[in-house]
């Protein structure tokens, strides 16, 4: 029973950290229609920035600086936002497939940089001794797991409320309009480039935060953690959960991570020892099949997009106004 | 949509014929208009002016040294055969395209290098020939998207001034409902725009343009594909909008709409200014008839 609780806490902590990343992708793709295929790059940036700032001084590489975990997380958010803004500034005029190719290239570049900049990232040996929250409780795996789960859940909750506050507003409505028909949105006076950049930066910040949270929970990061597979996983989470819905992004993260974890366990049990590595590929196939099934049965995901964007509209009641001209909205001139 | 021969005759029957203003008749190759920001049509200041605007796509000059001037409060028709460059003119005026040459002014301010968003903030709004509603959004939120300068459209505004965001949004919702009443779309306010008929989409586009509280509205074929009853309603609404002082530039092939709404018509053919004058006069111009029925002049 204790093992089960411990494992459940571990499972949910990882799933919820993915949910933070999926929230970021939801801002970019679900709300704005920005086809970012470089999610892994932004996650890696968050993990390495936070790791670099918070690890103890290490021989053979720059830093660490031994700063508190909170500083590392805030720096990860800032780095993710700034880098996303910079990448976005260079690529924001690109549409769909071109943006996808560019962001994919960005993610590969980040991963290769992490692999080769050994003096900064630890190179292929990775970055270890990343401080873990509640490390003093590590002797009690269940307590340690639950405390970490609580912390990650709190971070996710804050991220969710901030993102929900932003997206269920006139700002989110403009993002949706740009996603639906950018030229029409521009014709209504909306600067598509500005809104797209903002959405890209907010999404990048969340992805970096998710990466930092994961890094501190595991305590070790290496370039192999940030392969394109990670991007595929997060995309699947969002599509399965419901693109355009923040709750859907969270639900999809838990469901897909559960599928991933269960399939790993089953493959571990079923496949002979010599075939384990090959069997692991079946996980990816399984996730792909799950994605197809969801798209066929529930094209809008587990929790579909809400019809109304702004929370103000949902609760609005009509009042009485008079004395204005309909078309111009100006006050009726008094005779 | 090719303007039907019978359509022109209909106008000719409906209104008395006077000679169309033309380069020959006004002694100039430029459209009529005043100087120093005042219109030749009364004392109203110039709301919109295009001077010698041109744009080419590859080797094709879609708009070539085109000029027009619209006085505040006017309803001007921009007509011409298919491919004349009318919608390209709208795109140049609205900022969707930037001209290769020439000048565009809104309220006296040069805007030809400004973005479409900036021009909207100057009081310019437009509709499209083929309506472009945000299909997955409700009719009400389609309307709200057009509101200008809301604090809630800024990241910081949302986080730091939630009270102001709420107040502005409430006011915008009220205005949107008023306009939906005005356009008889109220019962569809909560429906996704994808369910609207073609005519309802035209009305929604008009409503969305009005939500921006514009001073000038560019209407691109508001009557295209609508039934006669709705046509009457749309004409009535456009007249009501104009009565509130909004200047209107209208692309339309429907002769009835042009005749009932427009004080003046500018004719384009092959990207160029061809003629200008009162609707009934323009219809009598042989060059206009030739452009419509016998192919545009080179």
Interface residues (C-beta under 8 A of the other chain):
Chain A: X162 X165 X166 X169 X170 X171 X173 X174 X176 X177 X180 X181 X183 X184 X185 X186 X187 X188 X189 X190 X191 X198 X202 X305 X307 X308 X309 X310 X312 X313 X316 X318 X319 X321 X324 X325 X326 X327 X328 X329 X330
Chain B: X94 X96 X115 X116 X117 X119 X120 X121 X125 X126 X128 X132 X133 X134 X135 X136 X137 X138 X140 X141 X144 X145 X146 X147 X148 X150 X152 X153 X154 X155 X157 X158 X159 X165 X166 X168 X169 X170 X173 X174 X175 X177 X178 X179 X182 X190 X192 X208 X210 X212 X213 X240 X241 X244 X245 X246
